[in-house]
Amino acid sequence: MSARAKEVQIHTESMTITVPVGKNPAMILVDPKQGKAKIVPLVEHGETVVKSSQGKIAKVDYRESELF
């Protein structure tokens, strides 16, 4: 993933995460198969697309546009 996504620690014993609340819209992606969790910001105008491969999160695409 790009540098936009920020890693969040997974507490392996309880399988929980603690998520800080920011001021901008974001989504939390959790992939227990890989043992990873990330906060992914949403684009201002456009789409944030999550792609998977073999049941794992593989990629996040940012499709940005500008209002006219």
All heavy atoms as TSV, in Angstrom:
chain	resi	resn	atom	element	x	y	z
A	1	MET	N	N	0.831	-1.179	0.000
A	1	MET	CA	C	0.000	0.000	0.000
A	1	MET	C	C	0.879	1.247	0.000
A	1	MET	O	O	2.037	1.193	0.369
A	1	MET	CB	C	-0.920	-0.004	1.223
A	1	MET	CG	C	-2.046	-0.984	1.129
A	1	MET	SD	S	-3.211	-0.678	2.458
A	1	MET	CE	C	-3.900	-2.277	2.570
A	2	SER	N	N	0.289	2.317	-0.384
A	2	SER	CA	C	1.048	3.558	-0.444
A	2	SER	C	C	1.325	4.102	0.956
A	2	SER	O	O	0.860	3.585	1.957
A	2	SER	CB	C	0.262	4.591	-1.253
A	2	SER	OG	O	-0.812	5.067	-0.493
A	3	ALA	N	N	2.061	5.187	0.992
A	3	ALA	CA	C	2.405	5.816	2.267
A	3	ALA	C	C	1.191	6.480	2.922
A	3	ALA	O	O	1.273	6.919	4.048
A	3	ALA	CB	C	3.504	6.846	2.033
A	4	ARG	N	N	0.072	6.546	2.212
A	4	ARG	CA	C	-1.126	7.147	2.795
A	4	ARG	C	C	-1.680	6.288	3.929
A	4	ARG	O	O	-2.206	6.800	4.900
A	4	ARG	CB	C	-2.229	7.288	1.752
A	4	ARG	CG	C	-1.911	8.225	0.637
A	4	ARG	CD	C	-3.133	8.343	-0.250
A	4	ARG	NE	N	-2.773	8.778	-1.576
A	4	ARG	CZ	C	-3.633	9.134	-2.493
A	4	ARG	NH1	N	-4.924	9.102	-2.233
A	4	ARG	NH2	N	-3.230	9.519	-3.674
A	5	ALA	N	N	-1.601	4.972	3.770
A	5	ALA	CA	C	-2.147	4.046	4.768
A	5	ALA	C	C	-1.210	3.975	5.973
A	5	ALA	O	O	0.005	3.939	5.826
A	5	ALA	CB	C	-2.317	2.664	4.159
A	6	LYS	N	N	-1.806	3.960	7.153
A	6	LYS	CA	C	-1.019	3.892	8.386
A	6	LYS	C	C	-1.322	2.575	9.091
A	6	LYS	O	O	-2.481	2.210	9.286
A	6	LYS	CB	C	-1.390	5.051	9.304
A	6	LYS	CG	C	-1.208	6.416	8.655
A	6	LYS	CD	C	-0.250	7.248	9.428
A	6	LYS	CE	C	-0.137	8.662	8.943
A	6	LYS	NZ	N	0.301	8.903	7.638
A	7	GLU	N	N	-0.272	1.868	9.471
A	7	GLU	CA	C	-0.420	0.571	10.133
A	7	GLU	C	C	-0.984	0.728	11.547
A	7	GLU	O	O	-0.653	1.669	12.264
A	7	GLU	CB	C	0.936	-0.127	10.195
A	7	GLU	CG	C	0.844	-1.545	10.667
A	7	GLU	CD	C	1.422	-2.537	9.689
A	7	GLU	OE1	O	2.008	-2.133	8.683
A	7	GLU	OE2	O	1.275	-3.733	9.965
A	8	VAL	N	N	-1.843	-0.212	11.927
A	8	VAL	CA	C	-2.426	-0.276	13.265
A	8	VAL	C	C	-2.044	-1.632	13.840
A	8	VAL	O	O	-2.149	-2.648	13.158
A	8	VAL	CB	C	-3.964	-0.145	13.209
A	8	VAL	CG1	C	-4.568	-0.270	14.587
A	8	VAL	CG2	C	-4.370	1.160	12.559
A	9	GLN	N	N	-1.598	-1.654	15.086
A	9	GLN	CA	C	-1.187	-2.903	15.719
A	9	GLN	C	C	-2.389	-3.765	16.075
A	9	GLN	O	O	-3.382	-3.262	16.593
A	9	GLN	CB	C	-0.370	-2.623	16.987
A	9	GLN	CG	C	0.960	-1.942	16.722
A	9	GLN	CD	C	1.895	-2.820	15.907
A	9	GLN	OE1	O	1.981	-4.029	16.112
A	9	GLN	NE2	N	2.593	-2.211	14.969
A	10	ILE	N	N	-2.285	-5.070	15.799
A	10	ILE	CA	C	-3.306	-6.032	16.202
A	10	ILE	C	C	-2.827	-6.689	17.491
A	10	ILE	O	O	-1.704	-7.187	17.557
A	10	ILE	CB	C	-3.536	-7.102	15.121
A	10	ILE	CG1	C	-4.101	-6.460	13.854
A	10	ILE	CG2	C	-4.471	-8.194	15.634
A	10	ILE	CD1	C	-4.321	-7.431	12.709
A	11	HIS	N	N	-3.662	-6.689	18.522
A	11	HIS	CA	C	-3.356	-7.368	19.777
A	11	HIS	C	C	-3.683	-8.845	19.570
A	11	HIS	O	O	-4.848	-9.229	19.539
A	11	HIS	CB	C	-4.166	-6.777	20.935
A	11	HIS	CG	C	-4.008	-5.292	21.042
A	11	HIS	ND1	N	-2.872	-4.694	21.538
A	11	HIS	CD2	C	-4.825	-4.280	20.682
A	11	HIS	CE1	C	-3.007	-3.385	21.495
A	11	HIS	NE2	N	-4.190	-3.104	20.971
A	12	THR	N	N	-2.649	-9.651	19.395
A	12	THR	CA	C	-2.832	-11.042	18.968
A	12	THR	C	C	-3.578	-11.906	19.978
A	12	THR	O	O	-4.306	-12.814	19.585
A	12	THR	CB	C	-1.469	-11.686	18.643
A	12	THR	OG1	O	-0.586	-11.507	19.752
A	12	THR	CG2	C	-0.859	-11.071	17.406
A	13	GLU	N	N	-3.430	-11.646	21.260
A	13	GLU	CA	C	-4.121	-12.471	22.265
A	13	GLU	C	C	-5.635	-12.288	22.193
A	13	GLU	O	O	-6.386	-13.258	22.236
A	13	GLU	CB	C	-3.622	-12.146	23.666
A	13	GLU	CG	C	-2.212	-12.624	23.927
A	13	GLU	CD	C	-1.748	-12.296	25.335
A	13	GLU	OE1	O	-2.592	-12.017	26.205
A	13	GLU	OE2	O	-0.527	-12.328	25.551
A	14	SER	N	N	-6.087	-11.041	22.092
A	14	SER	CA	C	-7.525	-10.765	22.079
A	14	SER	C	C	-8.072	-10.548	20.668
A	14	SER	O	O	-9.284	-10.388	20.496
A	14	SER	CB	C	-7.823	-9.537	22.928
A	14	SER	OG	O	-7.130	-8.411	22.415
A	15	MET	N	N	-7.179	-10.511	19.651
A	15	MET	CA	C	-7.549	-10.245	18.256
A	15	MET	C	C	-8.373	-8.962	18.141
A	15	MET	O	O	-9.420	-8.908	17.504
A	15	MET	CB	C	-8.309	-11.426	17.650
A	15	MET	CG	C	-7.425	-12.643	17.428
A	15	MET	SD	S	-5.975	-12.308	16.401
A	15	MET	CE	C	-6.709	-12.121	14.799
A	16	THR	N	N	-7.876	-7.889	18.795
A	16	THR	CA	C	-8.536	-6.587	18.740
A	16	THR	C	C	-7.540	-5.536	18.256
A	16	THR	O	O	-6.323	-5.758	18.265
A	16	THR	CB	C	-9.068	-6.162	20.122
A	16	THR	OG1	O	-7.979	-6.085	21.043
A	16	THR	CG2	C	-10.110	-7.142	20.637
A	17	ILE	N	N	-8.076	-4.392	17.841
A	17	ILE	CA	C	-7.240	-3.252	17.458
A	17	ILE	C	C	-7.771	-2.011	18.164
A	17	ILE	O	O	-8.954	-1.942	18.499
A	17	ILE	CB	C	-7.210	-3.024	15.929
A	17	ILE	CG1	C	-8.616	-2.765	15.376
A	17	ILE	CG2	C	-6.561	-4.172	15.211
A	17	ILE	CD1	C	-8.651	-2.378	13.919
A	18	THR	N	N	-6.904	-1.046	18.386
A	18	THR	CA	C	-7.291	0.252	18.921
A	18	THR	C	C	-7.090	1.263	17.809
A	18	THR	O	O	-5.989	1.385	17.273
A	18	THR	CB	C	-6.432	0.621	20.146
A	18	THR	OG1	O	-6.592	-0.398	21.123
A	18	THR	CG2	C	-6.853	1.957	20.720
A	19	VAL	N	N	-8.154	1.976	17.474
A	19	VAL	CA	C	-8.111	2.883	16.333
A	19	VAL	C	C	-8.212	4.323	16.807
A	19	VAL	O	O	-9.190	4.693	17.451
A	19	VAL	CB	C	-9.268	2.583	15.360
A	19	VAL	CG1	C	-9.231	3.532	14.178
A	19	VAL	CG2	C	-9.211	1.145	14.897
A	20	PRO	N	N	-7.210	5.144	16.485
A	20	PRO	CA	C	-7.314	6.562	16.819
A	20	PRO	C	C	-8.314	7.242	15.872
A	20	PRO	O	O	-8.377	6.909	14.697
A	20	PRO	CB	C	-5.899	7.087	16.583
A	20	PRO	CG	C	-5.298	6.139	15.610
A	20	PRO	CD	C	-5.951	4.812	15.853
A	21	VAL	N	N	-9.086	8.160	16.406
A	21	VAL	CA	C	-10.075	8.868	15.594
A	21	VAL	C	C	-9.443	10.165	15.100
A	21	VAL	O	O	-8.937	10.953	15.882
A	21	VAL	CB	C	-11.346	9.173	16.413
A	21	VAL	CG1	C	-12.338	9.978	15.589
A	21	VAL	CG2	C	-11.969	7.883	16.906
A	22	GLY	N	N	-9.460	10.342	13.787
A	22	GLY	CA	C	-8.896	11.552	13.201
A	22	GLY	C	C	-9.989	12.508	12.780
A	22	GLY	O	O	-11.169	12.315	13.091
A	23	LYS	N	N	-9.608	13.548	12.047
A	23	LYS	CA	C	-10.573	14.547	11.597
A	23	LYS	C	C	-11.059	14.287	10.181
A	23	LYS	O	O	-12.035	14.885	9.752
A	23	LYS	CB	C	-9.944	15.938	11.681
A	23	LYS	CG	C	-9.654	16.356	13.096
A	23	LYS	CD	C	-9.139	17.762	13.163
A	23	LYS	CE	C	-8.875	18.103	14.620
A	23	LYS	NZ	N	-8.772	19.518	14.844
A	24	ASN	N	N	-10.379	13.425	9.435
A	24	ASN	CA	C	-10.736	13.164	8.042
A	24	ASN	C	C	-11.370	11.785	7.899
A	24	ASN	O	O	-11.051	10.867	8.654
A	24	ASN	CB	C	-9.489	13.255	7.158
A	24	ASN	CG	C	-8.896	14.645	7.176
A	24	ASN	OD1	O	-9.620	15.622	7.126
A	24	ASN	ND2	N	-7.586	14.744	7.271
A	25	PRO	N	N	-12.253	11.609	6.896
A	25	PRO	CA	C	-12.868	10.309	6.672
A	25	PRO	C	C	-11.816	9.249	6.331
A	25	PRO	O	O	-10.874	9.521	5.587
A	25	PRO	CB	C	-13.792	10.535	5.475
A	25	PRO	CG	C	-13.962	12.002	5.354
A	25	PRO	CD	C	-12.743	12.620	5.956
A	26	ALA	N	N	-11.997	8.073	6.896
A	26	ALA	CA	C	-11.053	6.976	6.648
A	26	ALA	C	C	-11.789	5.656	6.838
A	26	ALA	O	O	-12.875	5.602	7.411
A	26	ALA	CB	C	-9.877	7.064	7.606
A	27	MET	N	N	-11.188	4.583	6.346
A	27	MET	CA	C	-11.724	3.251	6.593
A	27	MET	C	C	-10.626	2.393	7.205
A	27	MET	O	O	-9.445	2.662	7.022
A	27	MET	CB	C	-12.270	2.626	5.316
A	27	MET	CG	C	-11.272	2.345	4.244
A	27	MET	SD	S	-12.104	1.620	2.827
A	27	MET	CE	C	-10.876	1.885	1.574
A	28	ILE	N	N	-11.039	1.387	7.964
A	28	ILE	CA	C	-10.107	0.477	8.609
A	28	ILE	C	C	-10.130	-0.828	7.830
A	28	ILE	O	O	-11.196	-1.419	7.636
A	28	ILE	CB	C	-10.517	0.193	10.074
A	28	ILE	CG1	C	-10.758	1.482	10.844
A	28	ILE	CG2	C	-9.484	-0.701	10.751
A	28	ILE	CD1	C	-9.596	2.407	10.919
A	29	LEU	N	N	-8.978	-1.274	7.372
A	29	LEU	CA	C	-8.867	-2.555	6.689
A	29	LEU	C	C	-8.172	-3.534	7.618
A	29	LEU	O	O	-7.080	-3.259	8.114
A	29	LEU	CB	C	-8.062	-2.418	5.397
A	29	LEU	CG	C	-8.670	-1.523	4.319
A	29	LEU	CD1	C	-7.740	-1.452	3.115
A	29	LEU	CD2	C	-10.029	-2.037	3.901
A	30	VAL	N	N	-8.811	-4.676	7.857
A	30	VAL	CA	C	-8.256	-5.699	8.736
A	30	VAL	C	C	-8.157	-6.988	7.940
A	30	VAL	O	O	-9.141	-7.458	7.376
A	30	VAL	CB	C	-9.146	-5.923	9.980
A	30	VAL	CG1	C	-8.553	-6.999	10.871
A	30	VAL	CG2	C	-9.328	-4.627	10.746
A	31	ASP	N	N	-6.954	-7.552	7.879
A	31	ASP	CA	C	-6.726	-8.821	7.196
A	31	ASP	C	C	-6.113	-9.792	8.195
A	31	ASP	O	O	-4.897	-9.810	8.396
A	31	ASP	CB	C	-5.800	-8.635	5.999
A	31	ASP	CG	C	-5.720	-9.865	5.115
A	31	ASP	OD1	O	-5.967	-10.981	5.626
A	31	ASP	OD2	O	-5.407	-9.725	3.928
A	32	PRO	N	N	-6.951	-10.608	8.864
A	32	PRO	CA	C	-6.428	-11.521	9.882
A	32	PRO	C	C	-5.523	-12.606	9.301
A	32	PRO	O	O	-4.659	-13.114	10.006
A	32	PRO	CB	C	-7.683	-12.114	10.519
A	32	PRO	CG	C	-8.783	-11.867	9.559
A	32	PRO	CD	C	-8.387	-10.687	8.735
A	33	LYS	N	N	-5.692	-12.931	8.022
A	33	LYS	CA	C	-4.820	-13.939	7.400
A	33	LYS	C	C	-3.370	-13.465	7.352
A	33	LYS	O	O	-2.445	-14.238	7.510
A	33	LYS	CB	C	-5.293	-14.277	5.986
A	33	LYS	CG	C	-6.548	-15.117	5.958
A	33	LYS	CD	C	-6.854	-15.541	4.544
A	33	LYS	CE	C	-8.071	-16.437	4.510
A	33	LYS	NZ	N	-8.347	-16.887	3.138
A	34	GLN	N	N	-3.186	-12.156	7.109
A	34	GLN	CA	C	-1.842	-11.586	7.053
A	34	GLN	C	C	-1.416	-10.998	8.395
A	34	GLN	O	O	-0.265	-10.612	8.560
A	34	GLN	CB	C	-1.773	-10.491	5.985
A	34	GLN	CG	C	-2.010	-10.984	4.576
A	34	GLN	CD	C	-1.850	-9.886	3.566
A	34	GLN	OE1	O	-0.788	-9.295	3.449
A	34	GLN	NE2	N	-2.904	-9.601	2.823
A	35	GLY	N	N	-2.368	-10.882	9.325
A	35	GLY	CA	C	-2.065	-10.289	10.626
A	35	GLY	C	C	-1.802	-8.803	10.541
A	35	GLY	O	O	-0.997	-8.258	11.294
A	36	LYS	N	N	-2.507	-8.118	9.616
A	36	LYS	CA	C	-2.304	-6.687	9.404
A	36	LYS	C	C	-3.608	-5.926	9.525
A	36	LYS	O	O	-4.677	-6.442	9.191
A	36	LYS	CB	C	-1.745	-6.423	8.004
A	36	LYS	CG	C	-0.346	-6.916	7.770
A	36	LYS	CD	C	0.090	-6.546	6.368
A	36	LYS	CE	C	1.482	-7.044	6.060
A	36	LYS	NZ	N	1.873	-6.690	4.682
A	37	ALA	N	N	-3.495	-4.684	9.976
A	37	ALA	CA	C	-4.616	-3.749	9.988
A	37	ALA	C	C	-4.060	-2.382	9.625
A	37	ALA	O	O	-2.972	-2.013	10.066
A	37	ALA	CB	C	-5.273	-3.712	11.356
A	38	LYS	N	N	-4.799	-1.628	8.802
A	38	LYS	CA	C	-4.350	-0.301	8.388
A	38	LYS	C	C	-5.523	0.664	8.349
A	38	LYS	O	O	-6.652	0.281	8.070
A	38	LYS	CB	C	-3.703	-0.358	7.006
A	38	LYS	CG	C	-2.396	-1.131	7.007
A	38	LYS	CD	C	-1.620	-0.908	5.747
A	38	LYS	CE	C	-0.289	-1.639	5.837
A	38	LYS	NZ	N	0.610	-1.265	4.764
A	39	ILE	N	N	-5.220	1.931	8.632
A	39	ILE	CA	C	-6.172	3.023	8.458
A	39	ILE	C	C	-5.897	3.597	7.074
A	39	ILE	O	O	-4.778	4.021	6.783
A	39	ILE	CB	C	-5.992	4.114	9.518
A	39	ILE	CG1	C	-6.213	3.541	10.911
A	39	ILE	CG2	C	-6.922	5.284	9.245
A	39	ILE	CD1	C	-5.919	4.516	12.024
A	40	VAL	N	N	-6.927	3.607	6.231
A	40	VAL	CA	C	-6.777	4.080	4.859
A	40	VAL	C	C	-7.656	5.316	4.677
A	40	VAL	O	O	-8.879	5.234	4.839
A	40	VAL	CB	C	-7.197	2.976	3.859
A	40	VAL	CG1	C	-7.070	3.464	2.430
A	40	VAL	CG2	C	-6.373	1.717	4.070
A	41	PRO	N	N	-7.050	6.464	4.351
A	41	PRO	CA	C	-7.857	7.676	4.159
A	41	PRO	C	C	-8.676	7.591	2.874
A	41	PRO	O	O	-8.265	6.949	1.908
A	41	PRO	CB	C	-6.809	8.783	4.069
A	41	PRO	CG	C	-5.586	8.099	3.566
A	41	PRO	CD	C	-5.632	6.714	4.127
A	42	LEU	N	N	-9.848	8.215	2.891
A	42	LEU	CA	C	-10.674	8.277	1.692
A	42	LEU	C	C	-10.308	9.527	0.905
A	42	LEU	O	O	-9.958	10.551	1.491
A	42	LEU	CB	C	-12.150	8.306	2.081
A	42	LEU	CG	C	-12.630	7.118	2.911
A	42	LEU	CD1	C	-14.099	7.296	3.269
A	42	LEU	CD2	C	-12.407	5.808	2.185
A	43	VAL	N	N	-10.382	9.438	-0.427
A	43	VAL	CA	C	-10.049	10.592	-1.262
A	43	VAL	C	C	-11.159	11.632	-1.166
A	43	VAL	O	O	-12.317	11.312	-0.877
A	43	VAL	CB	C	-9.812	10.176	-2.738
A	43	VAL	CG1	C	-8.607	9.278	-2.843
A	43	VAL	CG2	C	-11.022	9.525	-3.346
A	44	GLU	N	N	-10.816	12.886	-1.398
A	44	GLU	CA	C	-11.770	13.993	-1.308
A	44	GLU	C	C	-12.899	13.834	-2.322
A	44	GLU	O	O	-14.067	13.946	-1.995
A	44	GLU	CB	C	-11.030	15.327	-1.533
A	44	GLU	CG	C	-11.882	16.552	-1.340
A	44	GLU	CD	C	-12.190	16.847	0.117
A	44	GLU	OE1	O	-11.446	16.403	1.000
A	44	GLU	OE2	O	-13.199	17.526	0.358
A	45	HIS	N	N	-12.548	13.579	-3.576
A	45	HIS	CA	C	-13.517	13.339	-4.654
A	45	HIS	C	C	-12.994	12.159	-5.456
A	45	HIS	O	O	-11.891	12.204	-5.982
A	45	HIS	CB	C	-13.652	14.551	-5.580
A	45	HIS	CG	C	-14.117	15.785	-4.888
A	45	HIS	ND1	N	-15.408	15.942	-4.463
A	45	HIS	CD2	C	-13.458	16.898	-4.521
A	45	HIS	CE1	C	-15.532	17.120	-3.877
A	45	HIS	NE2	N	-14.359	17.721	-3.892
A	46	GLY	N	N	-13.765	11.104	-5.538
A	46	GLY	CA	C	-13.342	9.941	-6.303
A	46	GLY	C	C	-13.683	8.656	-5.585
A	46	GLY	O	O	-14.670	8.572	-4.858
A	47	GLU	N	N	-12.828	7.652	-5.756
A	47	GLU	CA	C	-13.067	6.331	-5.201
A	47	GLU	C	C	-11.817	5.798	-4.511
A	47	GLU	O	O	-10.701	6.063	-4.953
A	47	GLU	CB	C	-13.434	5.337	-6.314
A	47	GLU	CG	C	-14.651	5.717	-7.115
A	47	GLU	CD	C	-14.883	4.786	-8.294
A	47	GLU	OE1	O	-13.951	4.052	-8.696
A	47	GLU	OE2	O	-15.993	4.788	-8.821
A	48	THR	N	N	-12.019	5.052	-3.443
A	48	THR	CA	C	-10.951	4.298	-2.801
A	48	THR	C	C	-11.365	2.838	-2.952
A	48	THR	O	O	-12.376	2.419	-2.401
A	48	THR	CB	C	-10.806	4.672	-1.321
A	48	THR	OG1	O	-10.604	6.092	-1.227
A	48	THR	CG2	C	-9.633	3.959	-0.679
A	49	VAL	N	N	-10.620	2.079	-3.749
A	49	VAL	CA	C	-11.001	0.713	-4.120
A	49	VAL	C	C	-10.058	-0.281	-3.450
A	49	VAL	O	O	-8.836	-0.153	-3.547
A	49	VAL	CB	C	-10.939	0.539	-5.654
A	49	VAL	CG1	C	-11.335	-0.868	-6.048
A	49	VAL	CG2	C	-11.826	1.558	-6.344
A	50	VAL	N	N	-10.629	-1.279	-2.767
A	50	VAL	CA	C	-9.853	-2.330	-2.115
A	50	VAL	C	C	-9.895	-3.565	-3.005
A	50	VAL	O	O	-10.974	-4.024	-3.392
A	50	VAL	CB	C	-10.426	-2.671	-0.724
A	50	VAL	CG1	C	-9.622	-3.777	-0.068
A	50	VAL	CG2	C	-10.471	-1.438	0.143
A	51	LYS	N	N	-8.717	-4.109	-3.322
A	51	LYS	CA	C	-8.628	-5.300	-4.166
A	51	LYS	C	C	-8.080	-6.456	-3.341
A	51	LYS	O	O	-7.215	-6.264	-2.492
A	51	LYS	CB	C	-7.735	-5.029	-5.370
A	51	LYS	CG	C	-8.309	-3.974	-6.285
A	51	LYS	CD	C	-7.496	-3.825	-7.529
A	51	LYS	CE	C	-8.158	-2.814	-8.454
A	51	LYS	NZ	N	-7.473	-2.735	-9.743
A	52	SER	N	N	-8.612	-7.637	-3.615
A	52	SER	CA	C	-8.149	-8.819	-2.894
A	52	SER	C	C	-7.636	-9.865	-3.868
A	52	SER	O	O	-7.960	-9.849	-5.053
A	52	SER	CB	C	-9.288	-9.407	-2.048
A	52	SER	OG	O	-10.340	-9.823	-2.888
A	53	SER	N	N	-6.829	-10.770	-3.337
A	53	SER	CA	C	-6.292	-11.875	-4.119
A	53	SER	C	C	-6.135	-13.070	-3.192
A	53	SER	O	O	-5.525	-12.945	-2.123
A	53	SER	CB	C	-4.939	-11.487	-4.725
A	53	SER	OG	O	-4.371	-12.578	-5.400
A	54	GLN	N	N	-6.706	-14.186	-3.568
A	54	GLN	CA	C	-6.635	-15.418	-2.788
A	54	GLN	C	C	-7.102	-15.218	-1.351
A	54	GLN	O	O	-6.517	-15.736	-0.405
A	54	GLN	CB	C	-5.231	-16.008	-2.831
A	54	GLN	CG	C	-4.787	-16.371	-4.233
A	54	GLN	CD	C	-3.376	-16.910	-4.285
A	54	GLN	OE1	O	-2.615	-16.778	-3.342
A	54	GLN	NE2	N	-3.028	-17.520	-5.407
A	55	GLY	N	N	-8.157	-14.420	-1.170
A	55	GLY	CA	C	-8.736	-14.206	0.146
A	55	GLY	C	C	-7.965	-13.270	1.051
A	55	GLY	O	O	-8.239	-13.188	2.240
A	56	LYS	N	N	-6.993	-12.535	0.506
A	56	LYS	CA	C	-6.199	-11.582	1.283
A	56	LYS	C	C	-6.315	-10.206	0.636
A	56	LYS	O	O	-6.493	-10.094	-0.575
A	56	LYS	CB	C	-4.723	-11.987	1.309
A	56	LYS	CG	C	-4.452	-13.312	1.949
A	56	LYS	CD	C	-2.989	-13.642	1.850
A	56	LYS	CE	C	-2.698	-15.024	2.399
A	56	LYS	NZ	N	-1.298	-15.400	2.205
A	57	ILE	N	N	-6.194	-9.149	1.448
A	57	ILE	CA	C	-6.157	-7.801	0.893
A	57	ILE	C	C	-4.839	-7.643	0.151
A	57	ILE	O	O	-3.769	-7.885	0.703
A	57	ILE	CB	C	-6.294	-6.734	1.999
A	57	ILE	CG1	C	-7.656	-6.877	2.678
A	57	ILE	CG2	C	-6.133	-5.330	1.408
A	57	ILE	CD1	C	-7.826	-5.989	3.894
A	58	ALA	N	N	-4.928	-7.260	-1.118
A	58	ALA	CA	C	-3.731	-7.173	-1.946
A	58	ALA	C	C	-3.347	-5.739	-2.292
A	58	ALA	O	O	-2.163	-5.420	-2.382
A	58	ALA	CB	C	-3.937	-7.963	-3.244
A	59	LYS	N	N	-4.345	-4.864	-2.461
A	59	LYS	CA	C	-4.034	-3.554	-3.006
A	59	LYS	C	C	-5.150	-2.569	-2.699
A	59	LYS	O	O	-6.309	-2.948	-2.595
A	59	LYS	CB	C	-3.918	-3.725	-4.522
A	59	LYS	CG	C	-3.411	-2.595	-5.312
A	59	LYS	CD	C	-3.432	-3.019	-6.776
A	59	LYS	CE	C	-2.471	-2.237	-7.594
A	59	LYS	NZ	N	-2.547	-2.595	-9.012
A	60	VAL	N	N	-4.781	-1.295	-2.568
A	60	VAL	CA	C	-5.762	-0.214	-2.446
A	60	VAL	C	C	-5.470	0.772	-3.565
A	60	VAL	O	O	-4.347	1.245	-3.703
A	60	VAL	CB	C	-5.673	0.497	-1.073
A	60	VAL	CG1	C	-6.646	1.671	-1.020
A	60	VAL	CG2	C	-5.947	-0.469	0.056
A	61	ASP	N	N	-6.487	1.029	-4.396
A	61	ASP	CA	C	-6.352	1.986	-5.491
A	61	ASP	C	C	-7.086	3.266	-5.133
A	61	ASP	O	O	-8.206	3.224	-4.627
A	61	ASP	CB	C	-6.969	1.442	-6.790
A	61	ASP	CG	C	-6.089	0.421	-7.482
A	61	ASP	OD1	O	-4.867	0.412	-7.238
A	61	ASP	OD2	O	-6.634	-0.382	-8.257
A	62	TYR	N	N	-6.454	4.400	-5.405
A	62	TYR	CA	C	-7.066	5.704	-5.206
A	62	TYR	C	C	-7.374	6.274	-6.578
A	62	TYR	O	O	-6.465	6.483	-7.377
A	62	TYR	CB	C	-6.111	6.641	-4.459
A	62	TYR	CG	C	-5.746	6.133	-3.079
A	62	TYR	CD1	C	-4.555	5.451	-2.858
A	62	TYR	CD2	C	-6.583	6.333	-1.993
A	62	TYR	CE1	C	-4.212	4.986	-1.611
A	62	TYR	CE2	C	-6.247	5.870	-0.733
A	62	TYR	CZ	C	-5.070	5.202	-0.538
A	62	TYR	OH	O	-4.734	4.748	0.705
A	63	ARG	N	N	-8.633	6.493	-6.854
A	63	ARG	CA	C	-9.055	7.087	-8.130
A	63	ARG	C	C	-9.602	8.468	-7.801
A	63	ARG	O	O	-10.742	8.603	-7.373
A	63	ARG	CB	C	-10.095	6.210	-8.797
A	63	ARG	CG	C	-9.581	4.843	-9.129
A	63	ARG	CD	C	-10.647	3.996	-9.747
A	63	ARG	NE	N	-10.172	2.625	-9.877
A	63	ARG	CZ	C	-10.945	1.595	-10.092
A	63	ARG	NH1	N	-12.264	1.776	-10.179
A	63	ARG	NH2	N	-10.435	0.390	-10.203
A	64	GLU	N	N	-8.775	9.464	-8.012
A	64	GLU	CA	C	-9.155	10.829	-7.634
A	64	GLU	C	C	-9.636	11.626	-8.829
A	64	GLU	O	O	-9.221	11.381	-9.961
A	64	GLU	CB	C	-7.960	11.528	-6.986
A	64	GLU	CG	C	-7.530	10.849	-5.703
A	64	GLU	CD	C	-6.416	11.563	-5.011
A	64	GLU	OE1	O	-6.668	12.674	-4.517
A	64	GLU	OE2	O	-5.309	11.002	-4.964
A	65	SER	N	N	-10.509	12.558	-8.559
A	65	SER	CA	C	-11.013	13.456	-9.592
A	65	SER	C	C	-11.126	14.851	-8.994
A	65	SER	O	O	-10.871	15.052	-7.824
A	65	SER	CB	C	-12.366	12.966	-10.107
A	65	SER	OG	O	-13.293	12.905	-9.049
A	66	GLU	N	N	-11.534	15.778	-9.818
A	66	GLU	CA	C	-11.679	17.155	-9.353
A	66	GLU	C	C	-13.022	17.675	-9.810
A	66	GLU	O	O	-13.435	17.438	-10.951
A	66	GLU	CB	C	-10.550	18.009	-9.959
A	66	GLU	CG	C	-10.524	19.417	-9.449
A	66	GLU	CD	C	-9.311	20.178	-9.976
A	66	GLU	OE1	O	-8.227	19.602	-10.030
A	66	GLU	OE2	O	-9.493	21.352	-10.339
A	67	LEU	N	N	-13.734	18.353	-8.920
A	67	LEU	CA	C	-15.020	18.934	-9.299
A	67	LEU	C	C	-14.806	20.125	-10.204
A	67	LEU	O	O	-13.856	20.901	-10.041
A	67	LEU	CB	C	-15.797	19.358	-8.055
A	67	LEU	CG	C	-16.280	18.224	-7.160
A	67	LEU	CD1	C	-16.981	18.801	-5.938
A	67	LEU	CD2	C	-17.214	17.301	-7.916
A	68	PHE	N	N	-15.697	20.298	-11.166
A	68	PHE	CA	C	-15.584	21.391	-12.137
A	68	PHE	C	C	-16.513	22.510	-11.766
A	68	PHE	O	O	-17.575	22.336	-11.309
A	68	PHE	CB	C	-15.894	20.860	-13.537
A	68	PHE	CG	C	-15.722	21.889	-14.607
A	68	PHE	CD1	C	-14.469	22.337	-14.956
A	68	PHE	CD2	C	-16.813	22.407	-15.254
A	68	PHE	CE1	C	-14.303	23.268	-15.954
A	68	PHE	CE2	C	-16.668	23.347	-16.248
A	68	PHE	CZ	C	-15.407	23.777	-16.601
